[in-house]
Amino acid sequence: MVNSRSLLLLVCTVMVVGAISGSDARRQKRPCCVEVTRQDTSADVVGETYRQQAATPPCVKAIIFNTEYGQLCADPNAQWVKDRKLR
């Protein structure tokens, strides 16, 4: 027969496992760029911030800008990207 102490331990264990699983879901990585554009789309870029993404397959090396349509994955070697980063 299950005593109240065992039941309490089981309930606590389930709660801890649930909390840990929930925090993993919140820490999921952002989607990454798997391809980049060299086309000058600087007119679509919103704001002055960007982030760099390292090449870690399947992700490719990219500079990620924000646009009103979402993320823009740009080739870090494209001249317009270099010019935009210097602003």
Secondary structure, DSSP 8 states (H G I E B T S, - for coil): ---HHHHHHHHHHHHHHHHHHHHHHHT------SS-B-S--GGGEEEEEEEEE---TTS--EEEEEETTEEEEE-TTSHHHHHHHH-
